[in-house]
């Protein structure tokens, strides 16, 4: 196994072009586990740790540009106001040691349906900046996942950054595991309110071959909120609407039975999480920006 340590982004791209099968490594929280258990034996490892720009972020007027190697700890410490859903998801990632090393770029590269960052990225509306010596392209995150642990990157492409819209409303993340900490999600759910466009976005994790949005549930809730004037009057979302939204979220999933949980349990858990996160986010909206406060 060859180990390459380029010192600049240009050298990284040149190395990836010369060795398309090279596996990038930064935190190593996924790659090293696979290597240690002999589940993967790449011919070339491409170390990204010497490339400073991958560990940096930039807060713009509309979006945050998050370098591919920015660890979860930095998101929790510095980007909670802009990316509240992702910060909540970051809290659930492994142990403090893992949060200090793991990154959103690594989660995206691994493309595991159980990755904790995915539901928050889907709900917030993120784009992946994919780069090669041929140029740069922006991939909407919902188009990035192509199968179980497969993504839309070409063999010579790498993730340089993730562009995530600054939160314009409340966001939430919820995760169910076999214990309270340091656990792979049995299923997970992210929800973001976008008052500027009067829309709701969702993200489902670990309940389908890829992370997915519950588009049908979003369309139902968007219509219900608009027809009832809820964005303006700030009234509580009726229980019947919340219940139907939650049922539609569960229906958008396609879970399986495995060692961590059954498909039926995952659907039930998604129903509960969708209803609760809607309640939490809408109450936060009512308390902060929701027009006339009505019971």
Buried (B, 14 or more C-beta within 10 A) or exposed (E): EEEBBBEEBEBBBEBBBEBEEBBBBBBBBBBBEBBEEEEEEBEBBBBBEEBEEBBBBEBEEEBBBBBBBBBBBBBBEBBBEBBBBBBBBBBBBBEEEBBBBBBBBBBBBBBBBBBBBBBBBBBBBBBBBBBBEEEEBEBEBBEBBEEEBEBBBEEBBBBBBBBBBBBBBBBBBBBBBEEEEEBBBBBBBBBBBBBEEBBBBBBBBBBBBBBBBBEEBBEBBBEBBEEBEBBEEBBBBEEEBBBBBBBBBBBBBBBEEEEBBEBEBBBBBBBBBBBBBBBBBBBBBBEEBBBEEEE
